[in-house]
Amino acid sequence: MTTNVIAGAAGPLGRELTVAIELARRAGALVAEVRAGGGEALGVELKAGDEPVTVADRAASELIVAGLRAAFPDDVVISEENADDLARLTARRVWFIDPIDGTKDFIAGRPGFSVMIGLCEDHAPVLGVVFQPTGDRLFWAAPGAAPDGGAAAWFAAPGEAPRRLHVSDVRDAAGIRLVASASHRTAAIDAVKSALGIADELNIGSVGLKLALISLAERELYVNPSPKCKAWDTCAPEAILRAAGGVITDTHGEALRYDQADLGRGSGLVASNGHVHAEVLARLAHLFPRR
């Protein structure tokens, strides 16, 4: 897919979108090559929180950070694999990068990992790129990507014409299809399913891919009560989900913040097609009381 057929490439953030897609694809090729080596070539280590990190995470981070800083030297660039830069709190434009979202899936040889690059302007996600190297699947959103010049989300894969994303029209909890973690699945999700009467559950690693599946209208809901998610887990996919008509909040219905010193999502995440969001929050309120 060349840049001249990327929806949004001619919009107000066209250069940013083109650069982000190119860097995501290059990083995706890099991590796929590392994984092909397997075993010790992955260089798996544990970082804070007992979360795994590989040489591919670090190499992809270096590639993307260098590319963004070269293209947009006045912007703040935050990566999961780098030290935080509190200049982001007062900067107008901040990039959030997760070089491999779903590292456990990556290590295990499963397809549920992605490269994610998101841009916040005035602390709100406006541009997102989520690239799944397995299958060469690309999701993106940006201002100017819709025919009327508004924001829109798109999906492209080999053998398919790029298509605009819209969430499903499911409006009743009985019809909800849930997407949940493959490697962090807990009993809390069983309680969620019971409270909502959900029988259909799909498991995948990457947060970005979970939200992408909602944007594709293949799922309606993702609930993650864990406080472990960070801003780089949500920035890019939030831009995509919102442009596709969906909604993401914390478990109390509050908007996600990108202007706080703490990068964490202490009250978890709820992402949906929007139509079921209020009902879901109301029916799950007893499971997630405010601290």
Secondary structure, DSSP 8 states (H G I E B T S, - for coil): --GGGSTTTTSTTHHHHHHHHHHHHHHHHHHHHHHHH-GGGG--EEEGGGEEE-HHHHHHHHHHHHHHHHH-TTSEEEETTS---GGGGT-SEEEEEEEEE-HHHHHHT-S--EEEEEEEETTEEEEEEEEETTTTEEEEEETT-STTSS-EEEEE-TTS--EE-------SGGG-EEEEESSS--HHHHHHHHHHT--EEEEES-HHHHHHHHHTTS--EEEE--TT-BHHHHHHHHHHHHHTT-EEE-TTS----SSSS--B-TT-EEEE-STTHHHHHHHHTTTS---
